[in-house]
Amino acid sequence: MSYFENFLKTNQAYADLHGTEHLPQKPKTHVAIVTCMDSRLHVAQALGLALGDAHILRNAGGRVTDDIIRSLVISQQQLGTREIVVLHHTDCGAQSFTNEAFAAQLERDLGVSVHGKDFLPFSDVEESVREDVRKLRESPLIPDDIVISGAVYDVNTGRISEVTL
């Protein structure tokens, strides 16, 4: 059985417990969280969120990209969020490579040239949070009255530490 087939089976048990109550589209907390796709980070559980509480936007490294900003603008302007939390984590895969080395690997393994493409690696997790918060604050698409915070999740302890900006 593939994982997808198992997911379908497991989903039936989840759906049986889910109920039929209609949750509103707008998140209850009015918060959007930008974080990593890492499977060791269960954002809802780590932050005490329930279904329908917050928008959770995930990508490699939890980095603020043009697409994340696009999603945040929709989250704010259409769905009422008023706060953003940038949440990166320790031991991130985006800390394990450089753009140059990764481009060389892709050219070798896939025969594709991606030289000059930024995959947004970083070496200092707290500084990556600061960079992403600055990028959000400088974006003309994010209003000045939006509260923006940053933090780091420790994959070994489950603790979250605020990053001073």
C-alpha positions in Angstrom: 0.0 0.0 0.0 1.4 3.4 -0.9 1.5 6.2 1.6 -1.3 8.0 -0.3 -3.5 5.0 0.0 -2.8 4.9 3.7 -3.6 8.6 4.0 -7.0 8.0 2.3 -7.7 5.2 4.8 -6.5 7.3 7.8 -8.5 10.3 6.6 -11.7 8.3 6.9 -11.1 8.0 10.6 -10.3 11.7 10.9 -13.4 12.6 8.9 -15.6 10.5 11.3 -14.3 12.6 14.2 -14.4 15.9 12.3 -18.1 16.4 12.3 -20.0 18.6 10.0 -19.8 22.0 11.7 -19.0 24.7 9.2 -15.9 26.6 10.1 -15.6 30.2 8.7 -13.0 30.9 6.1 -11.5 33.7 8.2 -9.0 32.4 10.8 -10.3 32.9 14.4 -7.0 34.4 15.6 -6.5 36.7 12.6 -2.9 35.3 12.4 -0.9 34.0 9.5 2.2 31.9 10.2 5.1 31.6 7.7 7.1 28.5 8.5 9.1 25.6 7.1 7.9 22.5 5.4 10.0 20.4 7.8 8.0 17.3 9.0 9.4 17.7 12.5 7.4 20.9 13.1 3.8 20.4 13.8 2.8 24.0 13.9 -0.8 23.7 15.2 0.3 21.5 18.1 3.4 23.6 18.9 1.4 26.8 19.1 -1.8 25.4 20.6 -3.9 26.1 17.5 -7.1 24.3 16.6 -8.7 23.8 13.2 -9.7 27.2 11.8 -7.5 29.3 14.1 -4.7 30.5 11.7 -3.3 30.5 8.2 -0.2 28.4 8.0 2.1 29.0 5.0 4.9 26.5 4.5 7.8 26.3 2.2 11.5 25.2 2.3 13.2 27.1 5.0 10.1 29.0 5.9 11.4 31.9 3.8 9.5 34.9 2.7 9.2 34.7 -1.1 7.0 36.5 -3.6 4.5 33.7 -3.4 4.4 33.9 0.4 3.8 37.6 0.1 1.0 36.9 -2.4 -0.6 34.5 0.0 -0.2 37.0 2.9 -1.9 39.8 0.9 -4.9 37.5 0.2 -4.9 36.4 3.9 -5.0 40.0 5.0 -7.1 41.8 2.4 -9.6 39.0 1.8 -9.6 37.0 5.0 -8.9 39.5 7.7 -5.6 38.5 9.2 -3.8 41.3 11.1 -0.7 39.6 12.4 2.2 37.6 10.9 4.5 35.2 12.7 7.7 34.2 10.9 8.7 30.8 12.5 12.0 29.2 11.4 13.6 26.2 13.2 16.9 24.7 14.2 18.6 22.0 12.1 16.9 23.2 9.0 17.7 21.6 5.6 18.1 25.1 4.1 21.2 25.4 6.3 22.9 22.4 4.7 23.8 23.8 1.3 24.8 26.9 -0.7 23.3 28.1 -3.9 26.5 27.4 -5.8 26.8 23.8 -4.5 23.2 23.0 -5.0 23.2 24.4 -8.6 26.2 22.2 -9.4 24.4 19.2 -7.9 21.3 19.9 -10.0 23.3 20.3 -13.1 25.1 17.0 -12.4 22.1 15.0 -11.3 19.4 16.5 -13.5 21.3 18.0 -16.4 19.6 21.4 -15.7 21.4 24.7 -15.3 20.0 26.8 -12.5 23.1 29.0 -11.9 22.0 32.4 -10.5 18.8 31.0 -8.9 18.5 31.7 -5.2 17.2 28.7 -3.2 17.3 30.9 -0.1 19.8 28.9 2.0 21.1 30.4 5.3 23.6 29.6 8.0 22.2 31.6 10.9 18.6 30.7 11.8 18.0 33.8 13.9 19.4 36.1 11.2 17.2 34.4 8.5 14.1 35.2 10.7 15.3 38.9 10.9 15.8 39.0 7.1 12.3 37.7 6.5 10.7 40.0 9.0 12.5 43.0 7.4 11.4 41.8 3.9 7.8 41.8 5.1 8.1 45.2 6.8 9.6 46.7 3.6 6.9 45.2 1.3 4.5 47.8 0.0 1.9 45.1 0.0 2.0 44.5 3.8 0.3 47.5 5.6 2.3 49.2 8.4 -0.3 48.3 11.0 0.2 44.6 10.6 1.9 43.1 13.7 5.0 41.0 12.6 6.9 38.8 15.0 9.7 36.3 14.6 10.7 33.1 16.4 12.7 29.9 16.2 11.4 26.5 17.0 13.9 24.0 18.5 13.3 20.6 16.8 15.1 18.9 19.7 13.0 20.3 22.6 9.8 21.7 20.9 10.4 25.1 22.5 9.9 28.3 20.6 12.1 31.3 21.3 11.3 34.9 20.2 13.9 36.5 17.9 14.6 40.1 18.8 14.4 42.3 15.8 
